[in-house]
């Protein structure tokens, strides 16, 4: 995505051009390490599966690593992980299958989200799903939000709905109604659905460790819900892109796993800036950010305690 969504002159044009430089090596190393951690966790879960308590802990670790595949998958959708479309496509499939969505399916959904960020009836993240719009007002509603099972259900439902469609199907929801891409949506979803269907089949066949791998999808989506709801939930539905998007200050460890997607306001304003340049972008525009939270868990705890800041307010360490 080459568009910019911050129309004010907050950043020098030459500085922005320099920040938009794409590099192969940082992403290749990062993705290799992430894949290595994922495969290691799977092997560990299988190895310790005869010991339920140890397997439970290993499955939690697997879920934590699993959820972070969203970050490189997202970067590849923007074509900013690597310099060439081919490498972004290959990496997009490698990360998209674990995430549970085909590259083209996600790209069309996500680009609409960028164009209509947090605008009701236009942003596909808000379509038929109020969870992303406003913070919950009761502990039970908060627990439902962070449980993340709604997120897993939405993903699986969309996957199989598209997989079960035909090229002549005319009732696909936007942004999947594009007739020129309908066939691509269908075959991508069928490929991902086949891969995802293999896991419960292996569980039914009694393959060692697979029940714990399936269980890992629960902590995976709990963490994904905590992460994703921090990006726009509770913010205004109008105003500049910085009014509608939140950046989360977190540790370098968390930022590494998230490919710096905690710098989310910066990403939404200038989505052509690769993940490795987002900290430098943050340093240049931070004074213009409207919403910052200080840690994902701190933000969620503030919501649970009823201390979420009103729309338009800027978070600070003291307010958390």
C-alpha positions, 0 to 999 in steps of 0.5 A: 500500500503506497498511500499515506493517510496523514494529510497534514505536513507532519513529516518531511517528504525526503525523510519519509522517502528514506524511511520507506526503503525496503530491505530483505535481510532484516525480514529474512532473519526475523522470519527465520527466527520466528519460524524456528521458534514456532517449529521448536514449540511444536516439537516440544509440545509433541515431545512432552505431550505424555505429561499434561502439566508440562504439555499445558505450559508448552502449549501456552508458549506455542500459542504465544509464538503462534499469534505473532505470525499475524505481524509478518503476514500483515507486513507481507500484505503491505509488500513492505517485508521484502523488496520484491513482490515474489518474496512477499508472496512466498512469505505471505503464504508461509505466515498466512496458513498458520494465521488462517487467511489467504494473502489476497483475502487478507489484503483486500480486507485490510486495505479497506480497514486502512481506507476507512479506519474505525469508521462505522459501516465502512471499516470491515473490522467493525462490520457486524462486530461491535467488539472493536468499536467501544471498550466493554463496560462490564467485567463479563464483557471484558472477559469475552473480549480478551478471551479471543474466541470470537476472533477465532470464530470470525476467522474460521467462519470467513475461511469456510464461507469463502471456501464453500463459495463458487465463482458464480456466487453473488452474495459474498460480503464486501470487500470480497464481492469483487468479481475479478478477485472472487476466484482467487478468494475461493481457492486461497480459502480452500487451501487454508481450510484444507491445512486447518482441517488437517489438525482436528483430523490428526486429533481424531486419529490420536496423533501424539501431541495434536490435541495440545497443538489444537489447544494452543489456538486458545492462548493464541487468540487471547493474546491476539485479542489483547493486541488487536483491540489496543489498536483502535478500540474506544477511539473516535470514529472521525477526525484524522488518522492519528485521532482514530489510531493508538500507539502502544509503548511496550518492551523491545522484546514484545516489539520484536515479536510484533514486528514493531506493530505497536507503533500502530498510529505511525503505521496507519498514517504512513503504511508504506514505511517498513516495520524496521523503520517504524521506531525511527518514524515514531521518533520523528512524529511522536509529539503529534500522536493523539493516543498512546498507551503504556503497555498492552496489559496496562491498557486492558487493566485500565479498561477492566477497572473502568479507567479507560480514557475518554475519546480524544485524551492522551494516555500517560504513564501516570494515568495507567 
